[in-house]
Amino acid sequence: MTDSKRIVLSSDHAAIPLRLVIADHIAAQGWDVVDIGPTTPESTHYPKHGEAAARQVAAGDCQFGIILCGTGQGIMMAANKVKGIRCGVCVDTFSARMIRQHNDANMMSLGARVVGEGLALDIVDAFLNTRFEGGRHATRVDMIDALEG
Ligand code: RB5
């Protein structure tokens, strides 16, 4: 984990209020938050928002990304199509810690229709405050990345 503390946030229409709460929460912790919207509630397409956030992480402009949609699933699937992205959906704090510790996840996805605000913030904290363990897990992460060709 580097110390850049720059993080990109994105969502579809289903998760705008939760995304804004998360943005405030992590900004208060000193993160430089790059919130790329959307800002208006019209129905939109989660793949383009997942991709936009993923591109910033893949390019190294942001250390991490947090993305949200109704379930967290569709936007996660889109983000994981971008080379270099390892994104997991989290509905619990254990998984949020483990995707950092074992999988070196650089993005996390949340479902605004799945988790409440309090749990979502705990999940975000667990993700951002856990370091990658390396060692045998680095071998496995390399194997994941090798699948990208
Ligand atoms: C939008 O209705 C919904 O399909 C989307 O937010 C997400 O849950 C898709 O995975």
Backbone and ligand atoms as CSV (ligand in chain L), in Angstrom:
chain,resi,resn,atom,element,x,y,z
A,1,MET,N,N,0.848,-1.195,0.000
A,1,MET,CA,C,0.000,0.000,0.000
A,1,MET,C,C,0.891,1.255,0.000
A,2,THR,N,N,0.624,2.165,-0.927
A,2,THR,CA,C,1.375,3.415,-0.923
A,2,THR,C,C,0.676,4.374,0.044
A,3,ASP,N,N,1.233,5.552,0.172
A,3,ASP,CA,C,0.631,6.509,1.095
A,3,ASP,C,C,-0.017,7.677,0.363
A,4,SER,N,N,-0.427,7.443,-0.905
A,4,SER,CA,C,-0.965,8.568,-1.685
A,4,SER,C,C,-2.311,9.029,-1.135
A,5,LYS,N,N,-3.071,8.147,-0.557
A,5,LYS,CA,C,-4.373,8.464,0.035
A,5,LYS,C,C,-5.296,9.188,-0.936
A,6,ARG,N,N,-5.262,8.773,-2.197
A,6,ARG,CA,C,-6.168,9.322,-3.200
A,6,ARG,C,C,-7.088,8.189,-3.642
A,7,ILE,N,N,-8.379,8.452,-3.598
A,7,ILE,CA,C,-9.350,7.388,-3.833
A,7,ILE,C,C,-10.474,7.891,-4.732
A,8,VAL,N,N,-10.867,7.057,-5.677
A,8,VAL,CA,C,-11.944,7.430,-6.593
A,8,VAL,C,C,-13.242,6.757,-6.155
A,9,LEU,N,N,-14.334,7.497,-6.224
A,9,LEU,CA,C,-15.671,6.992,-5.895
A,9,LEU,C,C,-16.574,7.153,-7.105
A,10,SER,N,N,-17.400,6.153,-7.324
A,10,SER,CA,C,-18.379,6.244,-8.398
A,10,SER,C,C,-19.553,5.331,-8.076
A,11,SER,N,N,-20.667,5.559,-8.736
A,11,SER,CA,C,-21.854,4.723,-8.499
A,11,SER,C,C,-22.788,4.861,-9.685
A,12,ASP,N,N,-23.885,4.122,-9.633
A,12,ASP,CA,C,-24.993,4.433,-10.531
A,12,ASP,C,C,-26.039,5.194,-9.725
A,13,HIS,N,N,-27.217,5.393,-10.325
A,13,HIS,CA,C,-28.276,6.182,-9.684
A,13,HIS,C,C,-28.764,5.571,-8.376
A,14,ALA,N,N,-28.637,4.225,-8.252
A,14,ALA,CA,C,-29.197,3.519,-7.098
A,14,ALA,C,C,-28.426,3.787,-5.804
A,15,ALA,N,N,-27.264,4.383,-5.924
A,15,ALA,CA,C,-26.381,4.451,-4.748
A,15,ALA,C,C,-25.811,5.850,-4.495
A,16,ILE,N,N,-26.407,6.857,-5.087
A,16,ILE,CA,C,-25.839,8.207,-4.927
A,16,ILE,C,C,-25.824,8.657,-3.462
A,17,PRO,N,N,-26.939,8.542,-2.715
A,17,PRO,CA,C,-26.889,9.019,-1.319
A,17,PRO,C,C,-25.821,8.302,-0.486
A,18,LEU,N,N,-25.702,6.984,-0.628
A,18,LEU,CA,C,-24.684,6.261,0.146
A,18,LEU,C,C,-23.280,6.668,-0.304
A,19,ARG,N,N,-23.103,6.875,-1.597
A,19,ARG,CA,C,-21.778,7.298,-2.086
A,19,ARG,C,C,-21.366,8.636,-1.459
A,20,LEU,N,N,-22.320,9.549,-1.347
A,20,LEU,CA,C,-22.002,10.869,-0.776
A,20,LEU,C,C,-21.649,10.759,0.713
A,21,VAL,N,N,-22.341,9.883,1.421
A,21,VAL,CA,C,-22.027,9.657,2.844
A,21,VAL,C,C,-20.617,9.081,2.981
A,22,ILE,N,N,-20.283,8.133,2.135
A,22,ILE,CA,C,-18.943,7.534,2.169
A,22,ILE,C,C,-17.883,8.579,1.814
A,23,ALA,N,N,-18.179,9.406,0.849
A,23,ALA,CA,C,-17.208,10.446,0.451
A,23,ALA,C,C,-16.888,11.353,1.639
A,24,ASP,N,N,-17.914,11.792,2.344
A,24,ASP,CA,C,-17.701,12.662,3.518
A,24,ASP,C,C,-16.907,11.925,4.593
A,25,HIS,N,N,-17.257,10.667,4.807
A,25,HIS,CA,C,-16.636,9.854,5.859
A,25,HIS,C,C,-15.136,9.692,5.612
A,26,ILE,N,N,-14.771,9.382,4.407
A,26,ILE,CA,C,-13.342,9.121,4.158
A,26,ILE,C,C,-12.568,10.426,3.962
A,27,ALA,N,N,-13.240,11.457,3.498
A,27,ALA,CA,C,-12.555,12.760,3.397
A,27,ALA,C,C,-12.171,13.241,4.803
A,28,ALA,N,N,-13.052,12.960,5.766
A,28,ALA,CA,C,-12.771,13.357,7.155
A,28,ALA,C,C,-11.579,12.594,7.724
A,29,GLN,N,N,-11.227,11.482,7.077
A,29,GLN,CA,C,-10.061,10.695,7.519
A,29,GLN,C,C,-8.796,11.098,6.771
A,30,GLY,N,N,-8.903,12.125,5.948
A,30,GLY,CA,C,-7.711,12.624,5.260
A,30,GLY,C,C,-7.515,12.095,3.854
A,31,TRP,N,N,-8.489,11.322,3.358
A,31,TRP,CA,C,-8.380,10.837,1.984
A,31,TRP,C,C,-8.697,11.958,1.000
A,32,ASP,N,N,-7.941,11.999,-0.065
A,32,ASP,CA,C,-8.212,12.902,-1.184
A,32,ASP,C,C,-9.234,12.179,-2.064
A,33,VAL,N,N,-10.488,12.604,-1.978
A,33,VAL,CA,C,-11.583,11.882,-2.626
A,33,VAL,C,C,-11.862,12.458,-4.008
A,34,VAL,N,N,-11.790,11.593,-5.001
A,34,VAL,CA,C,-12.130,11.974,-6.368
A,34,VAL,C,C,-13.488,11.353,-6.664
A,35,ASP,N,N,-14.547,12.130,-6.472
A,35,ASP,CA,C,-15.904,11.628,-6.667
A,35,ASP,C,C,-16.324,11.953,-8.094
A,36,ILE,N,N,-16.432,10.913,-8.925
A,36,ILE,CA,C,-16.720,11.159,-10.341
A,36,ILE,C,C,-18.203,10.960,-10.678
A,37,GLY,N,N,-19.056,11.028,-9.630
A,37,GLY,CA,C,-20.493,11.051,-9.860
A,37,GLY,C,C,-21.098,9.691,-10.139
A,38,PRO,N,N,-22.328,9.708,-10.639
A,38,PRO,CA,C,-23.109,10.848,-11.110
A,38,PRO,C,C,-23.679,11.672,-9.951
A,39,THR,N,N,-24.149,12.875,-10.290
A,39,THR,CA,C,-24.667,13.768,-9.251
A,39,THR,C,C,-26.183,13.926,-9.325
A,40,THR,N,N,-26.773,13.527,-10.440
A,40,THR,CA,C,-28.227,13.658,-10.575
A,40,THR,C,C,-28.865,12.267,-10.620
A,41,PRO,N,N,-30.113,12.159,-10.148
A,41,PRO,CA,C,-30.690,10.835,-9.880
A,41,PRO,C,C,-31.291,10.087,-11.062
A,42,GLU,N,N,-31.125,10.595,-12.275
A,42,GLU,CA,C,-31.698,9.881,-13.426
A,42,GLU,C,C,-31.075,8.492,-13.552
A,43,SER,N,N,-31.877,7.571,-14.052
A,43,SER,CA,C,-31.380,6.211,-14.278
A,43,SER,C,C,-30.190,6.239,-15.236
A,44,THR,N,N,-29.168,5.486,-14.880
A,44,THR,CA,C,-27.961,5.468,-15.693
A,44,THR,C,C,-27.438,4.043,-15.758
A,45,HIS,N,N,-26.329,3.847,-16.442
A,45,HIS,CA,C,-25.819,2.500,-16.704
A,45,HIS,C,C,-24.562,2.242,-15.889
A,46,TYR,N,N,-24.661,1.309,-14.948
A,46,TYR,CA,C,-23.528,1.072,-14.031
A,46,TYR,C,C,-22.219,0.683,-14.713
A,47,PRO,N,N,-22.229,-0.014,-15.877
A,47,PRO,CA,C,-20.914,-0.385,-16.428
A,47,PRO,C,C,-20.008,0.806,-16.724
A,48,LYS,N,N,-20.588,1.887,-17.216
A,48,LYS,CA,C,-19.726,3.021,-17.566
A,48,LYS,C,C,-19.156,3.701,-16.325
A,49,HIS,N,N,-19.891,3.659,-15.231
A,49,HIS,CA,C,-19.379,4.277,-14.004
A,49,HIS,C,C,-18.324,3.386,-13.340
A,50,GLY,N,N,-18.543,2.076,-13.434
A,50,GLY,CA,C,-17.519,1.149,-12.933
A,50,GLY,C,C,-16.243,1.265,-13.729
A,51,GLU,N,N,-16.387,1.344,-15.028
A,51,GLU,CA,C,-15.206,1.454,-15.889
A,51,GLU,C,C,-14.452,2.756,-15.618
A,52,ALA,N,N,-15.183,3.859,-15.503
A,52,ALA,CA,C,-14.524,5.158,-15.306
A,52,ALA,C,C,-13.682,5.169,-14.036
A,53,ALA,N,N,-14.220,4.615,-12.964
A,53,ALA,CA,C,-13.452,4.556,-11.711
A,53,ALA,C,C,-12.265,3.613,-11.858
A,54,ALA,N,N,-12.510,2.474,-12.482
A,54,ALA,CA,C,-11.444,1.474,-12.639
A,54,ALA,C,C,-10.285,2.028,-13.450
A,55,ARG,N,N,-10.589,2.823,-14.458
A,55,ARG,CA,C,-9.516,3.392,-15.290
A,55,ARG,C,C,-8.593,4.271,-14.453
A,56,GLN,N,N,-9.151,4.992,-13.495
A,56,GLN,CA,C,-8.319,5.873,-12.659
A,56,GLN,C,C,-7.396,5.065,-11.757
A,57,VAL,N,N,-7.904,3.946,-11.256
A,57,VAL,CA,C,-7.075,3.085,-10.402
A,57,VAL,C,C,-6.019,2.380,-11.260
A,58,ALA,N,N,-6.445,1.853,-12.391
A,58,ALA,CA,C,-5.515,1.118,-13.264
A,58,ALA,C,C,-4.388,2.029,-13.755
A,59,ALA,N,N,-4.711,3.296,-13.961
A,59,ALA,CA,C,-3.703,4.248,-14.452
A,59,ALA,C,C,-2.771,4.725,-13.339
A,60,GLY,N,N,-3.118,4.402,-12.100
A,60,GLY,CA,C,-2.293,4.843,-10.981
A,60,GLY,C,C,-2.630,6.238,-10.485
A,61,ASP,N,N,-3.709,6.813,-11.017
A,61,ASP,CA,C,-4.116,8.147,-10.549
A,61,ASP,C,C,-4.711,8.080,-9.148
A,62,CYS,N,N,-5.303,6.951,-8.816
A,62,CYS,CA,C,-5.864,6.743,-7.482
A,62,CYS,C,C,-5.371,5.409,-6.935
A,63,GLN,N,N,-5.115,5.393,-5.652
A,63,GLN,CA,C,-4.632,4.173,-4.996
A,63,GLN,C,C,-5.740,3.120,-4.914
A,64,PHE,N,N,-6.939,3.590,-4.589
A,64,PHE,CA,C,-8.085,2.700,-4.427
A,64,PHE,C,C,-9.315,3.281,-5.119
A,65,GLY,N,N,-10.309,2.422,-5.289
A,65,GLY,CA,C,-11.606,2.866,-5.772
A,65,GLY,C,C,-12.708,2.188,-4.989
A,66,ILE,N,N,-13.754,2.940,-4.714
A,66,ILE,CA,C,-14.963,2.367,-4.112
A,66,ILE,C,C,-16.117,2.680,-5.052
A,67,ILE,N,N,-16.818,1.634,-5.459
A,67,ILE,CA,C,-17.893,1.798,-6.424
A,67,ILE,C,C,-19.161,1.165,-5.857
A,68,LEU,N,N,-20.285,1.686,-6.285
A,68,LEU,CA,C,-21.562,1.243,-5.720
A,68,LEU,C,C,-22.639,1.185,-6.799
A,69,CYS,N,N,-23.512,0.209,-6.663
A,69,CYS,CA,C,-24.754,0.198,-7.418
A,69,CYS,C,C,-25.812,-0.403,-6.488
A,70,GLY,N,N,-26.917,-0.866,-7.021
A,70,GLY,CA,C,-27.959,-1.396,-6.141
A,70,GLY,C,C,-27.476,-2.588,-5.341
A,71,THR,N,N,-26.866,-3.539,-6.021
A,71,THR,CA,C,-26.346,-4.735,-5.360
A,71,THR,C,C,-24.838,-4.699,-5.164
A,72,GLY,N,N,-24.162,-3.860,-5.878
A,72,GLY,CA,C,-22.692,-3.860,-5.903
A,72,GLY,C,C,-22.134,-4.853,-6.904
A,73,GLN,N,N,-22.988,-5.686,-7.453
A,73,GLN,CA,C,-22.511,-6.783,-8.300
A,73,GLN,C,C,-22.217,-6.334,-9.728
A,74,GLY,N,N,-23.157,-5.652,-10.345
A,74,GLY,CA,C,-22.965,-5.292,-11.754
A,74,GLY,C,C,-21.779,-4.363,-11.954
A,75,ILE,N,N,-21.663,-3.366,-11.092
A,75,ILE,CA,C,-20.587,-2.402,-11.242
A,75,ILE,C,C,-19.237,-3.059,-10.941
A,76,MET,N,N,-19.236,-4.044,-10.029
A,76,MET,CA,C,-18.014,-4.807,-9.757
A,76,MET,C,C,-17.596,-5.604,-10.988
A,77,MET,N,N,-18.566,-6.227,-11.637
A,77,MET,CA,C,-18.243,-7.025,-12.831
A,77,MET,C,C,-17.614,-6.152,-13.908
A,78,ALA,N,N,-18.163,-4.949,-14.084
A,78,ALA,CA,C,-17.607,-4.039,-15.093
A,78,ALA,C,C,-16.193,-3.622,-14.727
A,79,ALA,N,N,-15.982,-3.249,-13.478
A,79,ALA,CA,C,-14.648,-2.777,-13.053
A,79,ALA,C,C,-13.600,-3.865,-13.242
A,80,ASN,N,N,-13.975,-5.103,-12.964
A,80,ASN,CA,C,-13.013,-6.200,-13.068
A,80,ASN,C,C,-12.625,-6.533,-14.506
A,81,LYS,N,N,-13.302,-5.946,-15.469
A,81,LYS,CA,C,-12.909,-6.132,-16.874
A,81,LYS,C,C,-11.736,-5.241,-17.249
A,82,VAL,N,N,-11.433,-4.273,-16.413
A,82,VAL,CA,C,-10.312,-3.350,-16.705
A,82,VAL,C,C,-9.022,-3.978,-16.182
A,83,LYS,N,N,-8.036,-4.057,-17.039
A,83,LYS,CA,C,-6.771,-4.713,-16.712
A,83,LYS,C,C,-6.126,-4.083,-15.472
A,84,GLY,N,N,-5.757,-4.926,-14.546
A,84,GLY,CA,C,-5.089,-4.447,-13.331
A,84,GLY,C,C,-6.014,-4.247,-12.149
A,85,ILE,N,N,-7.321,-4.419,-12.393
A,85,ILE,CA,C,-8.288,-4.194,-11.311
A,85,ILE,C,C,-8.636,-5.504,-10.615
A,86,ARG,N,N,-8.613,-5.440,-9.300
A,86,ARG,CA,C,-9.105,-6.544,-8.457
A,86,ARG,C,C,-10.141,-5.941,-7.510
A,87,CYS,N,N,-11.393,-6.196,-7.825
A,87,CYS,CA,C,-12.509,-5.578,-7.094
A,87,CYS,C,C,-13.415,-6.669,-6.539
A,88,GLY,N,N,-13.762,-6.556,-5.269
A,88,GLY,CA,C,-14.697,-7.492,-4.658
A,88,GLY,C,C,-15.894,-6.781,-4.068
A,89,VAL,N,N,-17.054,-7.426,-4.129
A,89,VAL,CA,C,-18.243,-6.913,-3.445
A,89,VAL,C,C,-18.132,-7.279,-1.978
A,90,CYS,N,N,-18.437,-6.360,-1.102
A,90,CYS,CA,C,-18.395,-6.650,0.338
A,90,CYS,C,C,-19.743,-6.356,0.989
A,91,VAL,N,N,-20.212,-7.332,1.764
A,91,VAL,CA,C,-21.419,-7.134,2.564
A,91,VAL,C,C,-21.103,-7.324,4.048
A,92,ASP,N,N,-19.811,-7.488,4.362
A,92,ASP,CA,C,-19.392,-7.700,5.748
A,92,ASP,C,C,-17.960,-7.206,5.909
A,93,THR,N,N,-17.580,-6.915,7.141
A,93,THR,CA,C,-16.245,-6.352,7.382
A,93,THR,C,C,-15.146,-7.396,7.231
A,94,PHE,N,N,-15.455,-8.659,7.519
A,94,PHE,CA,C,-14.436,-9.712,7.372
A,94,PHE,C,C,-13.973,-9.793,5.916
A,95,SER,N,N,-14.921,-9.830,5.009
A,95,SER,CA,C,-14.559,-9.896,3.587
A,95,SER,C,C,-13.788,-8.651,3.165
A,96,ALA,N,N,-14.173,-7.507,3.690
A,96,ALA,CA,C,-13.472,-6.266,3.327
A,96,ALA,C,C,-12.011,-6.317,3.756
A,97,ARG,N,N,-11.763,-6.864,4.943
A,97,ARG,CA,C,-10.367,-7.016,5.393
A,97,ARG,C,C,-9.635,-8.029,4.539
A,98,MET,N,N,-10.289,-9.135,4.274
A,98,MET,CA,C,-9.606,-10.229,3.579
A,98,MET,C,C,-9.298,-9.914,2.123
A,99,ILE,N,N,-10.145,-9.143,1.450
A,99,ILE,CA,C,-9.816,-8.847,0.047
A,99,ILE,C,C,-8.608,-7.921,-0.042
A,100,ARG,N,N,-8.305,-7.205,1.014
A,100,ARG,CA,C,-7.052,-6.445,1.056
A,100,ARG,C,C,-5.906,-7.370,1.484
A,101,GLN,N,N,-6.090,-8.071,2.563
A,101,GLN,CA,C,-5.027,-8.865,3.178
A,101,GLN,C,C,-4.550,-9.997,2.268
A,102,HIS,N,N,-5.461,-10.689,1.638
A,102,HIS,CA,C,-5.101,-11.859,0.826
A,102,HIS,C,C,-5.148,-11.612,-0.673
A,103,ASN,N,N,-6.038,-10.748,-1.129
A,103,ASN,CA,C,-6.237,-10.588,-2.579
A,103,ASN,C,C,-5.681,-9.280,-3.123
A,104,ASP,N,N,-5.157,-8.434,-2.253
A,104,ASP,CA,C,-4.624,-7.122,-2.659
A,104,ASP,C,C,-5.621,-6.377,-3.551
A,105,ALA,N,N,-6.885,-6.420,-3.151
A,105,ALA,CA,C,-7.912,-5.718,-3.919
A,105,ALA,C,C,-7.598,-4.235,-3.965
A,106,ASN,N,N,-7.745,-3.651,-5.153
A,106,ASN,CA,C,-7.537,-2.201,-5.258
A,106,ASN,C,C,-8.861,-1.456,-5.419
A,107,MET,N,N,-9.950,-2.231,-5.507
A,107,MET,CA,C,-11.273,-1.607,-5.525
A,107,MET,C,C,-12.226,-2.457,-4.701
A,108,MET,N,N,-13.245,-1.789,-4.190
A,108,MET,CA,C,-14.277,-2.487,-3.441
A,108,MET,C,C,-15.629,-1.996,-3.923
A,109,SER,N,N,-16.596,-2.884,-3.929
A,109,SER,CA,C,-17.929,-2.541,-4.389
A,109,SER,C,C,-18.942,-2.773,-3.272
A,110,LEU,N,N,-19.933,-1.912,-3.226
A,110,LEU,CA,C,-20.984,-2.010,-2.208
A,110,LEU,C,C,-22.355,-1.932,-2.873
A,111,GLY,N,N,-23.318,-2.615,-2.278
A,111,GLY,CA,C,-24.688,-2.554,-2.753
A,111,GLY,C,C,-25.523,-1.675,-1.846
A,112,ALA,N,N,-25.980,-0.572,-2.385
A,112,ALA,CA,C,-26.746,0.371,-1.569
A,112,ALA,C,C,-28.113,-0.181,-1.179
A,113,ARG,N,N,-28.575,-1.201,-1.920
A,113,ARG,CA,C,-29.860,-1.827,-1.578
A,113,ARG,C,C,-29.641,-3.062,-0.706
A,114,VAL,N,N,-28.393,-3.278,-0.311
A,114,VAL,CA,C,-28.048,-4.487,0.455
A,114,VAL,C,C,-27.599,-4.127,1.869
A,115,VAL,N,N,-26.708,-3.161,1.964
A,115,VAL,CA,C,-26.156,-2.796,3.274
A,115,VAL,C,C,-26.652,-1.409,3.691
A,116,GLY,N,N,-26.864,-1.249,4.987
A,116,GLY,CA,C,-27.232,0.048,5.538
A,116,GLY,C,C,-26.009,0.935,5.669
A,117,GLU,N,N,-26.286,2.191,5.983
A,117,GLU,CA,C,-25.213,3.192,6.029
A,117,GLU,C,C,-24.133,2.861,7.061
A,118,GLY,N,N,-24.575,2.454,8.260
A,118,GLY,CA,C,-23.602,2.187,9.327
A,118,GLY,C,C,-22.676,1.041,8.968
A,119,LEU,N,N,-23.246,-0.043,8.467
A,119,LEU,CA,C,-22.426,-1.186,8.068
A,119,LEU,C,C,-21.529,-0.814,6.896
A,120,ALA,N,N,-22.062,-0.059,5.959
A,120,ALA,CA,C,-21.250,0.339,4.794
A,120,ALA,C,C,-20.004,1.104,5.237
A,121,LEU,N,N,-20.156,1.988,6.186
A,121,LEU,CA,C,-18.997,2.775,6.650
A,121,LEU,C,C,-17.992,1.884,7.374
A,122,ASP,N,N,-18.481,0.926,8.145
A,122,ASP,CA,C,-17.567,-0.030,8.801
A,122,ASP,C,C,-16.811,-0.857,7.760
A,123,ILE,N,N,-17.517,-1.262,6.723
A,123,ILE,CA,C,-16.887,-2.039,5.641
A,123,ILE,C,C,-15.808,-1.215,4.961
A,124,VAL,N,N,-16.125,0.034,4.679
A,124,VAL,CA,C,-15.140,0.922,4.044
A,124,VAL,C,C,-13.904,1.069,4.930
A,125,ASP,N,N,-14.121,1.265,6.224
A,125,ASP,CA,C,-12.985,1.417,7.152
A,125,ASP,C,C,-12.138,0.149,7.183
A,126,ALA,N,N,-12.799,-1.002,7.198
A,126,ALA,CA,C,-12.060,-2.268,7.225
A,126,ALA,C,C,-11.199,-2.408,5.974
A,127,PHE,N,N,-11.760,-2.049,4.851
A,127,PHE,CA,C,-11.021,-2.136,3.576
A,127,PHE,C,C,-9.818,-1.190,3.579
A,128,LEU,N,N,-10.038,0.037,3.954
A,128,LEU,CA,C,-8.979,1.046,3.826
A,128,LEU,C,C,-7.892,0.921,4.889
A,129,ASN,N,N,-8.189,0.235,5.979
A,129,ASN,CA,C,-7.211,0.135,7.065
A,129,ASN,C,C,-6.503,-1.214,7.128
A,130,THR,N,N,-6.598,-1.982,6.055
A,130,THR,CA,C,-5.950,-3.293,6.023
A,130,THR,C,C,-4.906,-3.337,4.920
A,131,ARG,N,N,-3.745,-3.839,5.269
A,131,ARG,CA,C,-2.655,-3.958,4.296
A,131,ARG,C,C,-2.585,-5.353,3.686
A,132,PHE,N,N,-2.067,-5.406,2.492
A,132,PHE,CA,C,-1.825,-6.680,1.808
A,132,PHE,C,C,-0.707,-7.423,2.534
A,133,GLU,N,N,-0.925,-8.719,2.754
A,133,GLU,CA,C,0.011,-9.530,3.513
A,133,GLU,C,C,1.213,-9.983,2.686
A,134,GLY,N,N,1.054,-10.077,1.371
A,134,GLY,CA,C,2.156,-10.521,0.507
A,134,GLY,C,C,2.457,-11.993,0.685
A,135,GLY,N,N,3.731,-12.371,0.512
A,135,GLY,CA,C,4.126,-13.766,0.680
A,135,GLY,C,C,3.403,-14.679,-0.290
A,136,ARG,N,N,2.862,-15.782,0.237
A,136,ARG,CA,C,2.179,-16.739,-0.646
A,136,ARG,C,C,0.986,-16.107,-1.343
A,137,HIS,N,N,0.427,-15.082,-0.740
A,137,HIS,CA,C,-0.728,-14.434,-1.371
A,137,HIS,C,C,-0.315,-13.638,-2.603
A,138,ALA,N,N,0.918,-13.159,-2.605
A,138,ALA,CA,C,1.411,-12.426,-3.780
A,138,ALA,C,C,1.497,-13.361,-4.986
A,139,THR,N,N,1.906,-14.590,-4.741
A,139,THR,CA,C,1.963,-15.585,-5.827
A,139,THR,C,C,0.578,-15.773,-6.440
A,140,ARG,N,N,-0.417,-15.838,-5.575
A,140,ARG,CA,C,-1.782,-16.080,-6.050
A,140,ARG,C,C,-2.354,-14.859,-6.769
A,141,VAL,N,N,-2.038,-13.686,-6.258
A,141,VAL,CA,C,-2.490,-12.468,-6.935
A,141,VAL,C,C,-1.827,-12.363,-8.311
A,142,ASP,N,N,-0.550,-12.727,-8.375
A,142,ASP,CA,C,0.128,-12.745,-9.684
A,142,ASP,C,C,-0.577,-13.705,-10.640
A,143,MET,N,N,-1.056,-14.816,-10.112
A,143,MET,CA,C,-1.772,-15.790,-10.962
A,143,MET,C,C,-3.089,-15.206,-11.461
A,144,ILE,N,N,-3.765,-14.439,-10.618
A,144,ILE,CA,C,-4.991,-13.770,-11.075
A,144,ILE,C,C,-4.660,-12.805,-12.200
A,145,ASP,N,N,-3.621,-11.997,-11.968
A,145,ASP,CA,C,-3.276,-10.980,-12.968
A,145,ASP,C,C,-2.845,-11.621,-14.287
A,146,ALA,N,N,-2.198,-12.791,-14.181
A,146,ALA,CA,C,-1.744,-13.478,-15.400
A,146,ALA,C,C,-2.919,-13.920,-16.273
A,147,LEU,N,N,-4.078,-14.079,-15.690
A,147,LEU,CA,C,-5.254,-14.489,-16.464
A,147,LEU,C,C,-5.690,-13.405,-17.453
A,148,GLU,N,N,-5.218,-12.174,-17.194
A,148,GLU,CA,C,-5.621,-11.066,-18.072
A,148,GLU,C,C,-4.914,-11.147,-19.423
A,149,GLY,N,N,-3.842,-11.944,-19.495
A,149,GLY,CA,C,-3.131,-12.106,-20.755
A,149,GLY,C,C,-2.228,-10.939,-21.102
L,1,RB5,C1,C,-30.234,-0.749,-11.190
L,1,RB5,O1,O,-31.617,-0.900,-11.095
L,1,RB5,C2,C,-29.528,-1.990,-10.723
L,1,RB5,O2,O,-29.684,-3.007,-11.656
L,1,RB5,C3,C,-28.075,-1.705,-10.472
L,1,RB5,O3,O,-27.955,-0.691,-9.519
L,1,RB5,C4,C,-27.250,-2.844,-9.909
L,1,RB5,O4,O,-27.847,-3.430,-8.812
L,1,RB5,C5,C,-26.777,-3.833,-10.891
L,1,RB5,O5,O,-25.981,-4.730,-10.584
